[in-house]
Amino acid sequence: MKTSIYFIFLFFYLFISLLPSQSLAGNTDNVKEIAVVVNPENPVKNLTSKEISDMFLSRRRTFPSGDPVMVLEQDRDSSLREKFFRLLNGMTLKRVNTYWVRLQFSGEVQPPPVMSNNIAMIDAVRNNRHAIGYVPSEYVDESVHVILILKD
C-alpha cells in the first residue's frame, strides 16, 4: 500500500513538474517592460545595459562593489528570455543559445541556473544577496530592487 501511494505521489510530482513553466507565471508574449532585479541588500543601485549584458553572458562575474554575481535565468526557450536579450543587447535567442553551447564545450563556464517561473525568480533573488534576474515588471514587489527597466 505504501509503495502504491509513493508511486502515485511521484507520478503527480513528475506530471506537475513537466507542465510548461509559463502557465504557472502567466503569458509573457505581451510583456512591455522587463525589470532586472537584485536583492535589496545588494549595494548596487543601478547598472548599465552593457554591465548587465556582460553578467548574463558570464563576461563579468562580480558587481561593481566586488561582490560575486549569481545570475539567474528564465527558461532557455521562453519568449521572455528572447525579449530580454533582444532589448538588452540585440542578440537573438538562437545566438544566445549558440554562445552558451560554445562556452560549455570549451569548459570555461556553465550556463546560469534556470528558474521555473517568474515567481520562483522573485523568490530566488529575494533570498540571495548576490542574485540578479529579470521578470516582467508586473511581478516586481518590495522584496526586490529594480536596477534597470527594458522597454519594448
C-alpha positions in Angstrom: 0.0 0.0 0.0 2.8 2.4 0.9 4.5 1.7 -2.4 1.4 2.5 -4.5 0.9 5.8 -2.7 4.6 6.6 -3.3 4.2 5.9 -7.0 1.0 8.0 -7.2 2.8 10.9 -5.5 5.8 10.5 -7.8 3.6 10.4 -10.9 1.8 13.6 -9.9 5.0 15.4 -9.0 6.5 14.5 -12.3 3.4 15.5 -14.2 3.3 18.9 -12.5 7.0 19.5 -13.0 6.6 18.8 -16.7 3.9 21.4 -17.2 5.1 24.5 -19.1 6.6 26.9 -16.6 4.9 29.9 -18.1 1.5 28.6 -17.2 2.4 29.0 -13.6 3.6 32.6 -14.0 1.4 34.0 -16.8 1.8 34.5 -20.5 4.9 36.6 -21.4 4.1 37.3 -25.0 2.5 40.7 -24.3 5.2 41.9 -21.9 6.0 45.5 -22.5 8.6 46.0 -19.7 11.2 43.7 -18.3 12.7 44.6 -14.9 16.2 43.5 -14.0 16.2 42.9 -10.2 18.6 42.3 -7.4 18.3 41.7 -3.7 17.5 44.9 -1.7 20.6 44.3 0.5 22.8 44.4 -2.6 24.6 47.8 -2.6 24.2 48.2 -6.4 21.5 50.8 -7.1 21.7 50.7 -11.0 23.8 49.2 -13.8 24.2 49.9 -17.4 22.8 47.6 -20.1 26.4 46.7 -21.0 27.3 45.7 -17.4 24.1 43.6 -17.1 24.7 42.0 -20.6 28.3 41.1 -19.5 26.9 39.5 -16.3 24.3 37.5 -18.2 26.9 36.3 -20.7 29.4 35.4 -18.0 31.9 38.0 -19.2 31.7 39.8 -15.8 31.4 37.7 -12.6 31.2 40.5 -10.0 29.2 43.5 -9.2 31.0 46.9 -9.2 31.2 46.5 -5.4 33.4 43.4 -5.9 30.7 41.1 -4.6 30.2 37.9 -6.7 27.3 37.8 -9.2 24.8 34.9 -9.1 23.0 35.2 -12.5 19.5 33.5 -12.6 18.0 32.8 -15.9 14.5 32.3 -17.3 13.6 29.1 -19.3 16.1 28.7 -22.2 13.4 28.8 -24.9 11.0 31.3 -23.4 9.6 34.3 -25.2 10.6 36.4 -22.1 14.3 35.3 -22.4 14.2 36.1 -26.1 12.7 39.6 -25.5 15.2 40.2 -22.6 18.3 39.6 -24.7 16.8 41.4 -27.8 16.2 44.5 -25.7 19.4 44.2 -23.6 22.0 43.7 -26.3 20.2 42.9 -29.6 21.1 39.2 -29.5 18.6 36.7 -30.9 17.7 33.7 -28.8 19.5 31.4 -31.3 22.6 33.5 -31.0 22.5 33.4 -27.2 21.9 29.7 -27.1 24.8 29.1 -29.6 27.0 31.4 -27.4 26.3 29.2 -24.3 26.8 25.9 -26.2 30.3 27.2 -27.3 31.2 28.2 -23.8 30.0 24.9 -22.4 32.1 22.9 -24.8 35.1 25.0 -24.1 34.8 24.1 -20.5 35.0 27.8 -19.5 31.7 28.2 -17.7 28.3 26.6 -17.3 25.0 28.5 -18.1 23.2 30.1 -15.2 20.6 28.2 -13.2 17.1 28.4 -14.7 14.2 29.4 -12.6 10.9 27.6 -13.2 8.8 30.7 -13.5 8.6 34.4 -12.6 7.5 33.8 -9.0 10.5 31.5 -8.5 12.8 34.1 -9.9 11.5 36.8 -7.4 11.8 34.3 -4.5 15.4 33.4 -5.5 16.5 37.0 -5.8 14.8 37.9 -2.6 16.7 35.1 -0.8 20.2 35.6 -2.2 22.1 38.9 -1.8 24.3 38.2 -4.8 21.5 37.2 -7.2 20.4 39.0 -10.3 17.5 38.1 -12.5 14.7 39.5 -14.7 10.9 39.3 -14.7 8.0 41.2 -16.4 7.7 44.4 -14.4 4.3 43.5 -13.1 5.9 40.8 -10.9 8.1 43.3 -9.1 7.3 43.9 -5.4 9.1 45.5 -2.5 11.1 42.3 -1.8 13.5 43.1 -4.7 15.3 46.1 -6.1 14.9 47.1 -9.8 18.3 48.2 -11.3 17.1 48.5 -14.9 13.9 48.5 -16.9 14.0 47.3 -20.5 11.1 48.6 -22.6 9.7 47.2 -25.9 
